[in-house]
Amino acid sequence: MRQIGFGLFVIGVLSLAPRGVSAQDSVIVIDPDAPVVEAVPTGPPIEVVQELIDIYNDSATTRLAGNFILPTGSQARAHLALYRGILRVAGTVEGPVTVINGDLVIPAGGVITGDVLVVGGRFTILPGGRHTGRRRVYRESAPVFRSPVGLLAFRPPPQSLAEIASARTSFQAGRIRTTLSLETGRTYNRIEGLPIIVGPTFTLPTLGGTEGKLDAQVIFRTAGDQTGVRDEFGYTLRSEWIFSGTIAGGLGGQLYSVIESVEQQPLSSGESGWSAFLLSRDYRDYFETRGGEIYGWLDPSSHLHLEAGWRRDQERSVRVADPARLFRNNEPWRPNPLIDDGHYSTFRFRADVDTRNNKQAPTTGWLIQGEIERSSSDDASPVALPSEVRRPIPTFRDYRFTRIGFDVRRYSQFSPSSRVNLRVVGGGWLAGDPLPLQRRVSLGGPDLLPGSGFRAITCAPATFVNAAQPALCDRYLATQIEVRTRIHIGLTHLLAGQTFYGLDRLLSLDEADIVIFGNAGHGWLTGEGPGRVPNNRIPRFGEWRKDVGVGIDTGSLGLYLAKSVSNSDPVRFTVRLERRF
């Protein structure tokens, strides 16, 4: 089968993961012969962070900041605690040693006779060095900062914009716990305006570690639809039965009427919403889907998640509703493209392998995500497209197609302040009839190829003119690499005691990453014929678009400059509210 080639490529990408993937990566040491103390694979628990603060702020602790060397022949009888730097113990320390967001090195002749706690760095014992006592090492940095008076304080994680703009309360009645929520979880867009979600969640714990959950939500669409094409309200009604233990999992079902996006890129849904609201630039396209789904999931281990489901829904085109925006109110919205309306039955299977040490800001580990969907329709109403893009969808039999998607990420830390991250992401048509418009893909814009313009690659022929700029490619593939170096800004204490309506936690101005990155990617039509790539091949790398760039990322705010090296496009400036990946 001709589609096997692309499938084999996907398998090859996934095989980049080592056998028996584990979070217990070796700590990289300059001296290859130096023994290394193995690190705890997860980030520091909150009790460890509190322990660091208590130790450093104790008046009996000898506090150090920055690089420090205890010279040969010297002796210290105290609890040493160093913040942000490298502590080299060439003499003797009779007592505990704590290093916070730095490294501890015992060279030849150095001795530590107390317990050692290293968070956010490495503990290296060179030949001739010696340590007696308990050893604890955590790779992930501690969320703390040093105040102007020299004491440590906890740095709360930055809040997302969705968290700032939501309200939630819970109460208990017997064994049933009820949570009432008001949130804007589904982001602002040019179809709904700002969707406001209101509804209760009922949780019923039972014997044996199982839990029942019923979630009912109503979606108020603040932008009115004058065409009458879409519903004024949406909803989700979900019921789940969850079990925990050595092997966790659950079963669930849901009924829904929601607005879905055609592609999950460029930008995250939240970033796309803010771009639409502030700048009238909505980078996504949408369609309405109403139906039901049954699904189940299984977590055989803490690193592996398996999920499968079957749904039957009606998918139909929606039009721009012209919601209010902050600026550029006189500019027209980009039209929302039509889709291939109809009822679709879809079976999906998803597998995730996640060994990252932190979900929000990983420094080590793998994230491997793969999904396959098999869909069919007996009443699809296709949109007319040029024959160069898609052959006619069958009307004399069921319309069937298979689609895949994958995302492979590798995070590596080379020092407490330096990291290298890699990503390979792609997907599209795998087998069967041609993809419908709502399953097609594109490339270009502020996410995967920030050096190129929005949808620079849509696979549209030169003679095809459509103001909506629909995504028409069968497949896409992109790679990303970035080198991150953490720097200390030290502005958090200036906001101490000031809420600024949540902006203090949103901006997170204590530390930031300098990011140097490169991206490459391509989208294409698959099959035989002019302008197409055979099903068992991917385009030559020389045909891919490539860009390079630099930026600064505080974790909640990123400022980037990117330049395409494939053409003469100008330097592009991008603001991100989340990490690149």
PALOSE-178129 format. One record per residue (C-alpha): residue number from 1; x, y, z. Coordinates in steps of 0.1 Angstrom, whole numbers, padded with zeros to 4 digits. Layout:
REM PALOSE-178129
@resi->NUM	u->X	v->Y	w->Z
...
***
This chain:
REM PALOSE-178129
@resi->1	u->0000	v->0000	w->0000
@resi->2	u->0014	v->0034	w->-0010
@resi->3	u->0005	v->0050	w->0023
@resi->4	u->0028	v->0027	w->0042
@resi->5	u->0058	v->0049	w->0036
@resi->6	u->0045	v->0078	w->0055
@resi->7	u->0033	v->0055	w->0083
@resi->8	u->0068	v->0040	w->0085
@resi->9	u->0082	v->0075	w->0088
@resi->10	u->0060	v->0082	w->0117
@resi->11	u->0071	v->0049	w->0133
@resi->12	u->0106	v->0059	w->0127
@resi->13	u->0101	v->0093	w->0145
@resi->14	u->0085	v->0076	w->0174
@resi->15	u->0114	v->0051	w->0176
@resi->16	u->0136	v->0081	w->0185
@resi->17	u->0125	v->0074	w->0221
@resi->18	u->0149	v->0050	w->0239
@resi->19	u->0137	v->0015	w->0248
@resi->20	u->0120	v->0015	w->0282
@resi->21	u->0116	v->0053	w->0282
@resi->22	u->0123	v->0067	w->0316
@resi->23	u->0126	v->0101	w->0333
@resi->24	u->0159	v->0090	w->0350
@resi->25	u->0182	v->0106	w->0324
@resi->26	u->0219	v->0107	w->0333
@resi->27	u->0232	v->0140	w->0345
@resi->28	u->0258	v->0154	w->0320
@resi->29	u->0292	v->0160	w->0336
@resi->30	u->0322	v->0176	w->0319
@resi->31	u->0346	v->0150	w->0334
@resi->32	u->0334	v->0116	w->0319
@resi->33	u->0352	v->0097	w->0346
@resi->34	u->0336	v->0115	w->0375
@resi->35	u->0310	v->0095	w->0394
@resi->36	u->0276	v->0112	w->0395
@resi->37	u->0249	v->0110	w->0421
@resi->38	u->0216	v->0099	w->0404
@resi->39	u->0189	v->0125	w->0406
@resi->40	u->0153	v->0121	w->0417
@resi->41	u->0134	v->0119	w->0384
@resi->42	u->0106	v->0143	w->0394
@resi->43	u->0106	v->0180	w->0403
@resi->44	u->0110	v->0192	w->0439
@resi->45	u->0078	v->0186	w->0459
@resi->46	u->0064	v->0216	w->0477
@resi->47	u->0077	v->0203	w->0511
@resi->48	u->0112	v->0203	w->0497
@resi->49	u->0108	v->0239	w->0484
@resi->50	u->0096	v->0249	w->0519
@resi->51	u->0126	v->0231	w->0534
@resi->52	u->0150	v->0251	w->0512
@resi->53	u->0134	v->0284	w->0523
@resi->54	u->0135	v->0274	w->0560
@resi->55	u->0172	v->0263	w->0557
@resi->56	u->0184	v->0294	w->0538
@resi->57	u->0165	v->0318	w->0560
@resi->58	u->0176	v->0302	w->0593
@resi->59	u->0199	v->0326	w->0612
@resi->60	u->0222	v->0296	w->0620
@resi->61	u->0228	v->0289	w->0583
@resi->62	u->0259	v->0303	w->0566
@resi->63	u->0243	v->0319	w->0535
@resi->64	u->0262	v->0321	w->0502
@resi->65	u->0251	v->0335	w->0468
@resi->66	u->0269	v->0330	w->0435
@resi->67	u->0300	v->0309	w->0429
@resi->68	u->0320	v->0300	w->0460
@resi->69	u->0351	v->0279	w->0466
@resi->70	u->0361	v->0265	w->0500
@resi->71	u->0399	v->0262	w->0494
@resi->72	u->0421	v->0232	w->0502
@resi->73	u->0431	v->0229	w->0538
@resi->74	u->0402	v->0251	w->0551
@resi->75	u->0375	v->0237	w->0574
@resi->76	u->0339	v->0248	w->0580
@resi->77	u->0317	v->0236	w->0609
@resi->78	u->0283	v->0250	w->0598
@resi->79	u->0253	v->0244	w->0576
@resi->80	u->0263	v->0259	w->0543
@resi->81	u->0235	v->0270	w->0519
@resi->82	u->0243	v->0285	w->0485
@resi->83	u->0218	v->0301	w->0461
@resi->84	u->0224	v->0303	w->0423
@resi->85	u->0260	v->0293	w->0416
@resi->86	u->0286	v->0266	w->0419
@resi->87	u->0299	v->0255	w->0453
@resi->88	u->0333	v->0238	w->0452
@resi->89	u->0343	v->0221	w->0484
@resi->90	u->0381	v->0215	w->0482
@resi->91	u->0384	v->0216	w->0520
@resi->92	u->0363	v->0200	w->0547
@resi->93	u->0327	v->0207	w->0557
@resi->94	u->0315	v->0192	w->0589
@resi->95	u->0278	v->0197	w->0586
@resi->96	u->0249	v->0198	w->0560
@resi->97	u->0253	v->0214	w->0526
@resi->98	u->0223	v->0228	w->0506
@resi->99	u->0226	v->0242	w->0471
@resi->100	u->0196	v->0259	w->0455
@resi->101	u->0194	v->0263	w->0418
@resi->102	u->0231	v->0256	w->0414
@resi->103	u->0258	v->0228	w->0414
@resi->104	u->0278	v->0212	w->0441
@resi->105	u->0313	v->0198	w->0433
@resi->106	u->0337	v->0179	w->0456
@resi->107	u->0371	v->0178	w->0439
@resi->108	u->0401	v->0157	w->0450
@resi->109	u->0408	v->0162	w->0487
@resi->110	u->0374	v->0177	w->0494
@resi->111	u->0352	v->0162	w->0522
@resi->112	u->0316	v->0167	w->0533
@resi->113	u->0305	v->0148	w->0563
@resi->114	u->0268	v->0160	w->0565
@resi->115	u->0237	v->0156	w->0545
@resi->116	u->0236	v->0171	w->0510
@resi->117	u->0205	v->0186	w->0493
@resi->118	u->0209	v->0199	w->0458
@resi->119	u->0179	v->0214	w->0439
@resi->120	u->0180	v->0227	w->0404
@resi->121	u->0215	v->0214	w->0396
@resi->122	u->0240	v->0186	w->0399
@resi->123	u->0261	v->0169	w->0426
@resi->124	u->0294	v->0157	w->0413
@resi->125	u->0321	v->0139	w->0433
@resi->126	u->0354	v->0139	w->0414
@resi->127	u->0381	v->0112	w->0420
@resi->128	u->0396	v->0118	w->0455
@resi->129	u->0366	v->0136	w->0468
@resi->130	u->0345	v->0121	w->0496
@resi->131	u->0310	v->0125	w->0511
@resi->132	u->0293	v->0107	w->0540
@resi->133	u->0257	v->0113	w->0547
@resi->134	u->0223	v->0114	w->0530
@resi->135	u->0222	v->0126	w->0494
@resi->136	u->0192	v->0142	w->0477
@resi->137	u->0193	v->0157	w->0442
@resi->138	u->0165	v->0173	w->0422
@resi->139	u->0171	v->0185	w->0386
@resi->140	u->0142	v->0209	w->0384
@resi->141	u->0148	v->0245	w->0397
@resi->142	u->0131	v->0256	w->0429
@resi->143	u->0105	v->0283	w->0424
@resi->144	u->0122	v->0308	w->0448
@resi->145	u->0138	v->0342	w->0446
@resi->146	u->0162	v->0361	w->0468
@resi->147	u->0148	v->0393	w->0483
@resi->148	u->0168	v->0425	w->0487
@resi->149	u->0175	v->0416	w->0524
@resi->150	u->0191	v->0384	w->0514
@resi->151	u->0163	v->0359	w->0523
@resi->152	u->0145	v->0334	w->0501
@resi->153	u->0108	v->0336	w->0493
@resi->154	u->0085	v->0314	w->0474
@resi->155	u->0077	v->0325	w->0438
@resi->156	u->0042	v->0314	w->0430
@resi->157	u->0037	v->0299	w->0395
@resi->158	u->0024	v->0324	w->0370
@resi->159	u->-0013	v->0323	w->0364
@resi->160	u->-0027	v->0317	w->0330
@resi->161	u->-0051	v->0343	w->0316
@resi->162	u->-0079	v->0317	w->0318
@resi->163	u->-0073	v->0313	w->0356
@resi->164	u->-0074	v->0350	w->0361
@resi->165	u->-0107	v->0353	w->0343
@resi->166	u->-0125	v->0324	w->0360
@resi->167	u->-0144	v->0319	w->0393
@resi->168	u->-0151	v->0286	w->0411
@resi->169	u->-0166	v->0275	w->0443
@resi->170	u->-0172	v->0241	w->0459
@resi->171	u->-0194	v->0227	w->0486
@resi->172	u->-0201	v->0192	w->0501
@resi->173	u->-0236	v->0177	w->0506
@resi->174	u->-0233	v->0142	w->0521
@resi->175	u->-0209	v->0122	w->0499
@resi->176	u->-0215	v->0144	w->0468
@resi->177	u->-0192	v->0173	w->0461
@resi->178	u->-0205	v->0200	w->0439
@resi->179	u->-0184	v->0226	w->0421
@resi->180	u->-0199	v->0256	w->0404
@resi->181	u->-0178	v->0274	w->0378
@resi->182	u->-0179	v->0305	w->0357
@resi->183	u->-0151	v->0307	w->0332
@resi->184	u->-0140	v->0317	w->0297
@resi->185	u->-0122	v->0284	w->0290
@resi->186	u->-0132	v->0283	w->0253
@resi->187	u->-0113	v->0312	w->0239
@resi->188	u->-0125	v->0344	w->0222
@resi->189	u->-0130	v->0339	w->0184
@resi->190	u->-0147	v->0356	w->0155
@resi->191	u->-0175	v->0331	w->0155
@resi->192	u->-0187	v->0331	w->0192
@resi->193	u->-0171	v->0363	w->0206
@resi->194	u->-0162	v->0354	w->0242
@resi->195	u->-0178	v->0321	w->0251
@resi->196	u->-0189	v->0321	w->0288
@resi->197	u->-0192	v->0287	w->0303
@resi->198	u->-0214	v->0282	w->0333
@resi->199	u->-0224	v->0249	w->0350
@resi->200	u->-0220	v->0225	w->0379
@resi->201	u->-0198	v->0194	w->0384
@resi->202	u->-0210	v->0167	w->0407
@resi->203	u->-0184	v->0143	w->0422
@resi->204	u->-0194	v->0111	w->0440
@resi->205	u->-0165	v->0090	w->0456
@resi->206	u->-0173	v->0053	w->0461
@resi->207	u->-0156	v->0024	w->0477
@resi->208	u->-0125	v->0008	w->0461
@resi->209	u->-0109	v->0041	w->0449
@resi->210	u->-0135	v->0048	w->0422
@resi->211	u->-0152	v->0080	w->0416
@resi->212	u->-0183	v->0091	w->0396
@resi->213	u->-0185	v->0125	w->0379
@resi->214	u->-0212	v->0144	w->0362
@resi->215	u->-0204	v->0176	w->0344
@resi->216	u->-0231	v->0199	w->0329
@resi->217	u->-0221	v->0231	w->0312
@resi->218	u->-0239	v->0257	w->0291
@resi->219	u->-0219	v->0279	w->0267
@resi->220	u->-0232	v->0314	w->0262
@resi->221	u->-0220	v->0328	w->0229
@resi->222	u->-0217	v->0366	w->0233
@resi->223	u->-0215	v->0373	w->0196
@resi->224	u->-0250	v->0371	w->0180
@resi->225	u->-0254	v->0352	w->0147
@resi->226	u->-0275	v->0372	w->0123
@resi->227	u->-0274	v->0344	w->0096
@resi->228	u->-0292	v->0318	w->0118
@resi->229	u->-0266	v->0292	w->0107
@resi->230	u->-0253	v->0283	w->0142
@resi->231	u->-0270	v->0279	w->0176
@resi->232	u->-0270	v->0308	w->0201
@resi->233	u->-0260	v->0284	w->0229
@resi->234	u->-0237	v->0255	w->0232
@resi->235	u->-0235	v->0228	w->0258
@resi->236	u->-0216	v->0198	w->0271
@resi->237	u->-0231	v->0170	w->0293
@resi->238	u->-0204	v->0146	w->0304
@resi->239	u->-0205	v->0116	w->0327
@resi->240	u->-0174	v->0097	w->0338
@resi->241	u->-0165	v->0067	w->0360
@resi->242	u->-0129	v->0069	w->0372
@resi->243	u->-0109	v->0043	w->0389
@resi->244	u->-0075	v->0046	w->0405
@resi->245	u->-0048	v->0023	w->0418
@resi->246	u->-0017	v->0007	w->0403
@resi->247	u->-0034	v->0009	w->0369
@resi->248	u->-0057	v->0039	w->0366
@resi->249	u->-0084	v->0046	w->0340
@resi->250	u->-0120	v->0053	w->0333
@resi->251	u->-0150	v->0052	w->0311
@resi->252	u->-0171	v->0081	w->0299
@resi->253	u->-0197	v->0095	w->0276
@resi->254	u->-0208	v->0129	w->0265
@resi->255	u->-0233	v->0149	w->0245
@resi->256	u->-0221	v->0182	w->0231
@resi->257	u->-0228	v->0212	w->0208
@resi->258	u->-0196	v->0232	w->0205
@resi->259	u->-0175	v->0252	w->0181
@resi->260	u->-0143	v->0234	w->0171
@resi->261	u->-0112	v->0247	w->0154
@resi->262	u->-0100	v->0232	w->0121
@resi->263	u->-0063	v->0231	w->0132
@resi->264	u->-0048	v->0232	w->0166
@resi->265	u->-0021	v->0255	w->0153
@resi->266	u->-0007	v->0281	w->0148
@resi->267	u->-0006	v->0293	w->0184
@resi->268	u->-0025	v->0278	w->0214
@resi->269	u->-0062	v->0285	w->0217
@resi->270	u->-0057	v->0311	w->0244
@resi->271	u->-0030	v->0330	w->0224
@resi->272	u->-0052	v->0329	w->0193
@resi->273	u->-0081	v->0343	w->0213
@resi->274	u->-0060	v->0373	w->0226
@resi->275	u->-0047	v->0379	w->0191
@resi->276	u->-0083	v->0380	w->0178
@resi->277	u->-0095	v->0402	w->0207
@resi->278	u->-0067	v->0427	w->0207
@resi->279	u->-0055	v->0428	w->0171
@resi->280	u->-0084	v->0414	w->0151
@resi->281	u->-0062	v->0386	w->0139
@resi->282	u->-0079	v->0352	w->0144
@resi->283	u->-0054	v->0326	w->0133
@resi->284	u->-0078	v->0297	w->0134
@resi->285	u->-0109	v->0285	w->0114
@resi->286	u->-0140	v->0269	w->0130
@resi->287	u->-0170	v->0247	w->0124
@resi->288	u->-0199	v->0236	w->0146
@resi->289	u->-0202	v->0200	w->0158
@resi->290	u->-0232	v->0185	w->0176
@resi->291	u->-0234	v->0148	w->0187
@resi->292	u->-0223	v->0123	w->0212
@resi->293	u->-0192	v->0102	w->0221
@resi->294	u->-0183	v->0072	w->0243
@resi->295	u->-0147	v->0068	w->0253
@resi->296	u->-0123	v->0052	w->0278
@resi->297	u->-0088	v->0056	w->0289
@resi->298	u->-0061	v->0036	w->0307
@resi->299	u->-0029	v->0046	w->0325
@resi->300	u->-0008	v->0015	w->0328
@resi->301	u->0020	v->0035	w->0344
@resi->302	u->0027	v->0071	w->0354
@resi->303	u->0043	v->0078	w->0320
@resi->304	u->0019	v->0061	w->0297
@resi->305	u->-0017	v->0072	w->0288
@resi->306	u->-0039	v->0053	w->0263
@resi->307	u->-0073	v->0065	w->0251
@resi->308	u->-0099	v->0054	w->0226
@resi->309	u->-0133	v->0066	w->0217
@resi->310	u->-0161	v->0065	w->0191
@resi->311	u->-0183	v->0095	w->0182
@resi->312	u->-0211	v->0104	w->0159
@resi->313	u->-0217	v->0140	w->0152
@resi->314	u->-0230	v->0165	w->0127
@resi->315	u->-0204	v->0189	w->0114
@resi->316	u->-0215	v->0221	w->0096
@resi->317	u->-0200	v->0254	w->0084
@resi->318	u->-0204	v->0286	w->0104
@resi->319	u->-0200	v->0322	w->0094
@resi->320	u->-0182	v->0352	w->0110
@resi->321	u->-0204	v->0369	w->0136
@resi->322	u->-0184	v->0402	w->0138
@resi->323	u->-0179	v->0403	w->0176
@resi->324	u->-0166	v->0434	w->0194
@resi->325	u->-0128	v->0437	w->0197
@resi->326	u->-0105	v->0461	w->0214
@resi->327	u->-0087	v->0477	w->0184
@resi->328	u->-0092	v->0477	w->0146
@resi->329	u->-0129	v->0476	w->0149
@resi->330	u->-0133	v->0490	w->0114
@resi->331	u->-0112	v->0462	w->0098
@resi->332	u->-0132	v->0433	w->0084
@resi->333	u->-0125	v->0398	w->0098
@resi->334	u->-0109	v->0372	w->0076
@resi->335	u->-0138	v->0351	w->0063
@resi->336	u->-0143	v->0317	w->0079
@resi->337	u->-0140	v->0290	w->0052
@resi->338	u->-0167	v->0265	w->0044
@resi->339	u->-0163	v->0228	w->0054
@resi->340	u->-0177	v->0196	w->0040
@resi->341	u->-0209	v->0195	w->0060
@resi->342	u->-0224	v->0162	w->0070
@resi->343	u->-0227	v->0135	w->0097
@resi->344	u->-0194	v->0118	w->0106
@resi->345	u->-0187	v->0086	w->0125
@resi->346	u->-0152	v->0086	w->0139
@resi->347	u->-0131	v->0060	w->0158
@resi->348	u->-0100	v->0074	w->0174
@resi->349	u->-0071	v->0060	w->0193
@resi->350	u->-0044	v->0080	w->0212
@resi->351	u->-0012	v->0071	w->0230
@resi->352	u->0009	v->0095	w->0251
@resi->353	u->0043	v->0088	w->0266
@resi->354	u->0053	v->0115	w->0291
@resi->355	u->0085	v->0114	w->0311
@resi->356	u->0090	v->0151	w->0316
@resi->357	u->0100	v->0163	w->0350
@resi->358	u->0076	v->0192	w->0349
@resi->359	u->0045	v->0196	w->0327
@resi->360	u->0045	v->0234	w->0325
@resi->361	u->0083	v->0241	w->0323
@resi->362	u->0101	v->0208	w->0316
@resi->363	u->0139	v->0206	w->0316
@resi->364	u->0144	v->0169	w->0310
@resi->365	u->0124	v->0140	w->0296
@resi->366	u->0103	v->0130	w->0266
@resi->367	u->0068	v->0138	w->0254
@resi->368	u->0056	v->0115	w->0226
@resi->369	u->0020	v->0119	w->0214
@resi->370	u->0004	v->0099	w->0186
@resi->371	u->-0032	v->0097	w->0174
@resi->372	u->-0051	v->0080	w->0146
@resi->373	u->-0086	v->0086	w->0134
@resi->374	u->-0108	v->0066	w->0111
@resi->375	u->-0139	v->0085	w->0099
@resi->376	u->-0168	v->0078	w->0076
@resi->377	u->-0199	v->0097	w->0063
@resi->378	u->-0229	v->0087	w->0043
@resi->379	u->-0242	v->0123	w->0036
@resi->380	u->-0211	v->0145	w->0032
@resi->381	u->-0218	v->0176	w->0012
@resi->382	u->-0184	v->0185	w->-0003
@resi->383	u->-0172	v->0220	w->-0011
@resi->384	u->-0160	v->0225	w->-0047
@resi->385	u->-0122	v->0225	w->-0048
@resi->386	u->-0098	v->0226	w->-0078
@resi->387	u->-0089	v->0191	w->-0091
@resi->388	u->-0052	v->0199	w->-0084
@resi->389	u->-0061	v->0199	w->-0047
@resi->390	u->-0087	v->0171	w->-0043
@resi->391	u->-0104	v->0145	w->-0065
@resi->392	u->-0142	v->0143	w->-0061
@resi->393	u->-0155	v->0129	w->-0028
@resi->394	u->-0175	v->0097	w->-0035
@resi->395	u->-0213	v->0101	w->-0033
@resi->396	u->-0223	v->0066	w->-0045
@resi->397	u->-0208	v->0049	w->-0014
@resi->398	u->-0197	v->0058	w->0021
@resi->399	u->-0170	v->0084	w->0023
@resi->400	u->-0141	v->0070	w->0044
@resi->401	u->-0106	v->0083	w->0053
@resi->402	u->-0079	v->0078	w->0079
@resi->403	u->-0058	v->0106	w->0094
@resi->404	u->-0029	v->0106	w->0118
@resi->405	u->-0010	v->0131	w->0140
@resi->406	u->0021	v->0129	w->0161
@resi->407	u->0042	v->0152	w->0183
@resi->408	u->0076	v->0141	w->0196
@resi->409	u->0096	v->0164	w->0220
@resi->410	u->0129	v->0159	w->0238
@resi->411	u->0140	v->0181	w->0267
@resi->412	u->0177	v->0180	w->0278
@resi->413	u->0194	v->0200	w->0305
@resi->414	u->0231	v->0205	w->0303
@resi->415	u->0236	v->0227	w->0333
@resi->416	u->0213	v->0245	w->0359
@resi->417	u->0208	v->0273	w->0334
@resi->418	u->0212	v->0257	w->0300
@resi->419	u->0188	v->0235	w->0281
@resi->420	u->0183	v->0222	w->0246
@resi->421	u->0148	v->0212	w->0234
@resi->422	u->0139	v->0193	w->0202
@resi->423	u->0106	v->0187	w->0185
@resi->424	u->0092	v->0168	w->0155
@resi->425	u->0055	v->0173	w->0147
@resi->426	u->0034	v->0163	w->0118
@resi->427	u->0004	v->0145	w->0105
@resi->428	u->-0024	v->0144	w->0079
@resi->429	u->-0039	v->0119	w->0054
@resi->430	u->-0029	v->0083	w->0058
@resi->431	u->-0053	v->0062	w->0038
@resi->432	u->-0088	v->0061	w->0021
@resi->433	u->-0106	v->0089	w->0004
@resi->434	u->-0093	v->0125	w->0003
@resi->435	u->-0096	v->0145	w->0035
@resi->436	u->-0125	v->0168	w->0041
@resi->437	u->-0117	v->0205	w->0044
@resi->438	u->-0121	v->0204	w->0082
@resi->439	u->-0093	v->0179	w->0085
@resi->440	u->-0068	v->0195	w->0062
@resi->441	u->-0036	v->0212	w->0073
@resi->442	u->-0013	v->0242	w->0066
@resi->443	u->0020	v->0257	w->0078
@resi->444	u->0032	v->0292	w->0085
@resi->445	u->0028	v->0318	w->0111
@resi->446	u->0038	v->0325	w->0147
@resi->447	u->0039	v->0289	w->0160
@resi->448	u->0058	v->0263	w->0139
@resi->449	u->0073	v->0287	w->0113
@resi->450	u->0074	v->0322	w->0130
@resi->451	u->0097	v->0335	w->0102
@resi->452	u->0070	v->0330	w->0076
@resi->453	u->0037	v->0347	w->0072
@resi->454	u->0003	v->0333	w->0082
@resi->455	u->-0004	v->0302	w->0062
@resi->456	u->0025	v->0307	w->0039
@resi->457	u->0020	v->0271	w->0029
@resi->458	u->-0017	v->0262	w->0021
@resi->459	u->-0011	v->0239	w->-0010
@resi->460	u->-0036	v->0261	w->-0029
@resi->461	u->-0028	v->0264	w->-0067
@resi->462	u->-0019	v->0298	w->-0081
@resi->463	u->-0052	v->0301	w->-0098
@resi->464	u->-0072	v->0295	w->-0066
@resi->465	u->-0082	v->0327	w->-0049
@resi->466	u->-0101	v->0326	w->-0016
@resi->467	u->-0100	v->0354	w->0010
@resi->468	u->-0105	v->0329	w->0038
@resi->469	u->-0071	v->0313	w->0030
@resi->470	u->-0082	v->0278	w->0039
@resi->471	u->-0058	v->0250	w->0048
@resi->472	u->-0057	v->0226	w->0018
@resi->473	u->-0026	v->0204	w->0024
@resi->474	u->-0029	v->0166	w->0029
@resi->475	u->0002	v->0164	w->0051
@resi->476	u->0027	v->0185	w->0070
@resi->477	u->0059	v->0179	w->0089
@resi->478	u->0080	v->0204	w->0110
@resi->479	u->0110	v->0203	w->0132
@resi->480	u->0120	v->0227	w->0159
@resi->481	u->0152	v->0232	w->0180
@resi->482	u->0159	v->0257	w->0207
@resi->483	u->0187	v->0265	w->0231
@resi->484	u->0176	v->0281	w->0263
@resi->485	u->0199	v->0299	w->0288
@resi->486	u->0183	v->0311	w->0321
@resi->487	u->0192	v->0345	w->0333
@resi->488	u->0183	v->0363	w->0366
@resi->489	u->0162	v->0395	w->0363
@resi->490	u->0154	v->0400	w->0399
@resi->491	u->0123	v->0423	w->0396
@resi->492	u->0099	v->0401	w->0416
@resi->493	u->0106	v->0418	w->0449
@resi->494	u->0096	v->0452	w->0433
@resi->495	u->0061	v->0438	w->0431
@resi->496	u->0060	v->0423	w->0465
@resi->497	u->0027	v->0430	w->0482
@resi->498	u->0012	v->0444	w->0451
@resi->499	u->-0015	v->0424	w->0432
@resi->500	u->-0018	v->0445	w->0400
@resi->501	u->-0049	v->0425	w->0392
@resi->502	u->-0029	v->0393	w->0389
@resi->503	u->-0003	v->0407	w->0365
@resi->504	u->0025	v->0402	w->0390
@resi->505	u->0020	v->0364	w->0388
@resi->506	u->0012	v->0365	w->0351
@resi->507	u->0045	v->0383	w->0341
@resi->508	u->0068	v->0363	w->0364
@resi->509	u->0096	v->0388	w->0363
@resi->510	u->0122	v->0371	w->0385
@resi->511	u->0139	v->0349	w->0359
@resi->512	u->0138	v->0345	w->0321
@resi->513	u->0152	v->0324	w->0293
@resi->514	u->0172	v->0337	w->0264
@resi->515	u->0161	v->0315	w->0235
@resi->516	u->0179	v->0309	w->0203
@resi->517	u->0159	v->0287	w->0179
@resi->518	u->0156	v->0273	w->0144
@resi->519	u->0126	v->0258	w->0126
@resi->520	u->0119	v->0240	w->0094
@resi->521	u->0088	v->0226	w->0079
@resi->522	u->0067	v->0218	w->0048
@resi->523	u->0031	v->0210	w->0038
@resi->524	u->0022	v->0191	w->0007
@resi->525	u->-0004	v->0172	w->-0014
@resi->526	u->0002	v->0135	w->-0015
@resi->527	u->-0004	v->0111	w->-0044
@resi->528	u->0005	v->0109	w->-0080
@resi->529	u->0005	v->0139	w->-0104
@resi->530	u->0020	v->0173	w->-0109
@resi->531	u->0028	v->0192	w->-0077
@resi->532	u->0022	v->0161	w->-0055
@resi->533	u->0045	v->0140	w->-0034
@resi->534	u->0041	v->0101	w->-0037
@resi->535	u->0024	v->0086	w->-0007
@resi->536	u->0055	v->0068	w->0005
@resi->537	u->0077	v->0098	w->0005
@resi->538	u->0082	v->0132	w->0022
@resi->539	u->0095	v->0163	w->0004
@resi->540	u->0132	v->0168	w->0000
@resi->541	u->0146	v->0189	w->0029
@resi->542	u->0158	v->0215	w->0004
@resi->543	u->0121	v->0222	w->-0004
@resi->544	u->0113	v->0229	w->0033
@resi->545	u->0109	v->0265	w->0046
@resi->546	u->0134	v->0273	w->0073
@resi->547	u->0139	v->0302	w->0098
@resi->548	u->0160	v->0312	w->0127
@resi->549	u->0154	v->0335	w->0156
@resi->550	u->0161	v->0348	w->0191
@resi->551	u->0139	v->0358	w->0220
@resi->552	u->0133	v->0362	w->0257
@resi->553	u->0108	v->0341	w->0276
@resi->554	u->0096	v->0347	w->0312
@resi->555	u->0074	v->0316	w->0311
@resi->556	u->0042	v->0336	w->0307
@resi->557	u->0054	v->0362	w->0282
@resi->558	u->0078	v->0356	w->0253
@resi->559	u->0091	v->0382	w->0228
@resi->560	u->0107	v->0367	w->0197
@resi->561	u->0123	v->0379	w->0164
@resi->562	u->0124	v->0354	w->0136
@resi->563	u->0139	v->0356	w->0100
@resi->564	u->0132	v->0332	w->0072
@resi->565	u->0164	v->0318	w->0055
@resi->566	u->0144	v->0304	w->0026
@resi->567	u->0133	v->0337	w->0011
@resi->568	u->0136	v->0374	w->0015
@resi->569	u->0107	v->0378	w->0040
@resi->570	u->0112	v->0406	w->0065
@resi->571	u->0121	v->0399	w->0102
@resi->572	u->0089	v->0391	w->0121
@resi->573	u->0082	v->0400	w->0157
@resi->574	u->0060	v->0376	w->0178
@resi->575	u->0046	v->0379	w->0213
@resi->576	u->0038	v->0346	w->0229
@resi->577	u->0018	v->0340	w->0262
@resi->578	u->0030	v->0304	w->0265
@resi->579	u->0062	v->0285	w->0258
@resi->580	u->0070	v->0276	w->0222
@resi->581	u->0068	v->0239	w->0231
***
